[in-house]
Amino acid sequence: MKIVIPKKGSYFRESIKKGSGIVMLTRPNFPIPVIYYEGNLYGSSNLETYDERIKCAARRAHTQYPTVWRSGVLDIDEFEIIGKCYPEHDYYIEFFDGIDPILNEWLD
């Protein structure tokens, strides 16, 4: 499962709360990638960190939990891929090298 951030100027950059944890996955039986995201709009104490928000979004994606916080993606070039999340390993998060400027700007 990919961890992504919408690129500046993209539709998703304008429609998803800045700092949200976003994961993208593809499914063999679904023709387009799907993103799941969590922005902690309501101030939950268990979703204060970026890692917690990513894990929440990843759990939804992994279990195909019904939520309004998901969307199909017609153009994956609207996103920067910054890491991976592994549901099979308790949602272990791995960020790629060199993503600090992109991530810091998203979280700022």
Secondary structure by P-SEA (a helix, b strand, c coil): cbbbbbcccccccccccccbbbbbbccccccbbbbbbbcccccccccccaaaaaaaaaaaaaaccccccbbbbcccccccccbbbbccccbbbbbcccaaaaaaaaac
